[in-house]
């Protein structure tokens, strides 16, 4: 009975042994920088999740590398540049404007300008149709007489 109790207690305590990553920093500024970086950097493997919230092995590696870089005294831009150089601009939620991403940045503007151009053309076309009737004046006068109730 004692053996069963010991076995149950040891099995129930296994979740308490789950690994929690604890990082030691030299000063509070490094810790704040690390926390900001882990919330700003996106996990390349996960679906739009930052490395602070992801449990993927790659995100754990990125957190470890970010910790190492912060401990070395690197600033925010240096850490972000290192991660972007290694994993591409996908790791940042705010990618820079490059020739490859210019359409992502200017696409919405082109879409709105195209919509306004279509509206302008259609409005002008409708105005032109009402100003220039399709019927010749004799037919239009005959139609107006019929609509007014006059008979030929």
C-alpha positions as CSV (number, residue, x, y, z in Angstrom):
1,X,0.0,0.0,0.0
2,X,2.8,2.3,0.8
3,X,4.4,1.6,-2.5
4,X,1.2,2.5,-4.4
5,X,0.9,5.7,-2.5
6,X,4.5,6.6,-3.2
7,X,4.0,5.8,-6.9
8,X,0.8,7.9,-7.1
9,X,2.5,10.9,-5.4
10,X,5.5,10.7,-7.7
11,X,3.2,10.5,-10.8
12,X,1.2,13.5,-9.7
13,X,4.3,15.6,-9.1
14,X,5.6,15.1,-12.7
15,X,3.9,18.3,-14.0
16,X,5.6,20.3,-11.3
17,X,8.9,19.3,-12.9
18,X,8.0,20.9,-16.2
19,X,10.9,23.1,-17.5
20,X,10.5,26.8,-17.1
21,X,13.1,28.9,-18.7
22,X,14.6,31.4,-16.3
23,X,17.1,33.9,-17.5
24,X,19.4,35.9,-15.4
25,X,20.3,39.4,-16.6
26,X,23.0,41.9,-15.5
27,X,20.5,44.7,-15.1
28,X,16.8,45.5,-15.4
29,X,17.3,47.2,-18.8
30,X,18.5,44.0,-20.4
31,X,15.5,42.1,-19.0
32,X,13.1,44.8,-20.4
33,X,14.8,44.7,-23.8
34,X,14.6,40.9,-23.8
35,X,10.9,40.9,-23.0
36,X,10.3,43.5,-25.8
37,X,12.2,41.5,-28.3
38,X,10.5,38.2,-27.6
39,X,7.1,40.0,-28.1
40,X,8.3,41.7,-31.3
41,X,9.9,38.8,-33.0
42,X,7.7,36.3,-34.9
43,X,8.3,32.6,-34.8
44,X,9.2,31.5,-38.4
45,X,7.5,28.1,-37.8
46,X,4.3,29.2,-36.1
47,X,1.3,30.8,-37.6
48,X,1.6,34.5,-36.7
49,X,2.8,33.9,-33.1
50,X,5.6,35.7,-31.4
51,X,8.5,33.8,-29.8
52,X,7.4,34.7,-26.3
53,X,4.1,32.8,-26.7
54,X,5.3,29.9,-28.9
55,X,6.4,26.5,-27.5
56,X,8.0,25.4,-30.8
57,X,11.6,24.2,-30.5
58,X,12.6,26.9,-33.0
59,X,11.0,29.6,-30.9
60,X,12.9,28.3,-27.9
61,X,16.1,28.5,-29.9
62,X,15.3,32.1,-30.9
63,X,14.6,33.0,-27.3
64,X,17.9,31.6,-26.3
65,X,19.7,33.4,-29.0
66,X,18.0,36.7,-28.2
67,X,19.0,36.2,-24.5
68,X,22.6,35.6,-25.6
69,X,22.7,38.7,-27.8
70,X,21.2,40.8,-25.1
71,X,23.7,39.5,-22.5
72,X,26.5,40.4,-25.0
73,X,25.3,44.0,-24.8
74,X,23.6,44.2,-28.2
75,X,20.8,46.7,-28.6
76,X,17.4,46.2,-30.1
77,X,18.3,47.0,-33.7
78,X,21.3,44.7,-33.7
79,X,19.3,41.8,-32.4
80,X,16.5,42.4,-34.9
81,X,19.0,42.7,-37.7
82,X,20.7,39.5,-36.7
83,X,17.4,37.6,-36.6
84,X,16.2,39.1,-39.9
85,X,19.6,38.3,-41.6
86,X,19.2,34.7,-40.4
87,X,15.5,34.1,-40.9
88,X,14.4,36.8,-43.3
89,X,12.2,39.8,-42.7
90,X,9.3,37.4,-41.8
91,X,10.5,37.4,-38.2
92,X,9.6,41.0,-37.8
93,X,5.9,42.1,-37.7
94,X,6.9,45.4,-39.4
95,X,9.0,44.5,-42.4
96,X,11.1,47.2,-44.0
97,X,10.2,48.7,-47.4
98,X,12.4,46.9,-50.0
99,X,11.9,46.2,-53.7
100,X,10.5,42.8,-52.7
101,X,7.9,44.3,-50.3
102,X,7.1,47.6,-52.2
103,X,3.8,46.1,-53.5
104,X,2.8,45.1,-50.0
105,X,3.2,48.6,-48.8
106,X,1.8,50.4,-51.8
107,X,-0.8,47.8,-52.9
108,X,-3.6,49.3,-50.7
109,X,-2.9,52.7,-52.1
110,X,-3.1,51.5,-55.7
111,X,-6.3,49.6,-54.9
112,X,-8.0,52.7,-53.5
113,X,-6.7,54.9,-56.4
114,X,-7.9,52.3,-58.9
115,X,-11.4,52.3,-57.3
116,X,-11.6,56.0,-57.4
117,X,-10.6,56.0,-61.1
118,X,-13.3,53.5,-61.9
119,X,-15.9,55.6,-60.1
120,X,-14.7,58.8,-61.9
121,X,-14.9,57.1,-65.3
122,X,-18.4,55.7,-64.6
123,X,-19.7,59.0,-63.3
124,X,-18.4,60.8,-66.4
125,X,-19.9,58.2,-68.7
126,X,-23.3,58.5,-67.0
127,X,-23.1,62.3,-67.2
128,X,-22.2,62.1,-70.9
129,X,-25.2,59.8,-71.6
130,X,-27.7,62.1,-70.0
131,X,-26.2,65.2,-71.7
132,X,-26.1,63.6,-75.2
133,X,-29.3,61.7,-75.8
134,X,-29.1,58.7,-78.2
135,X,-32.3,59.7,-80.1
136,X,-32.3,62.4,-82.7
137,X,-34.4,65.5,-81.9
138,X,-37.3,64.6,-84.1
139,X,-37.8,61.2,-82.4
140,X,-37.4,62.8,-79.0
141,X,-40.1,65.4,-79.8
142,X,-42.4,62.6,-81.0
143,X,-41.8,60.6,-77.8
144,X,-42.5,63.6,-75.6
145,X,-45.8,64.3,-77.4
146,X,-46.9,60.6,-76.9
147,X,-45.9,60.8,-73.2
148,X,-47.9,64.0,-72.8
149,X,-51.0,62.5,-74.3
150,X,-51.0,64.3,-77.6
151,X,-51.8,62.1,-80.6
152,X,-50.5,62.5,-84.1
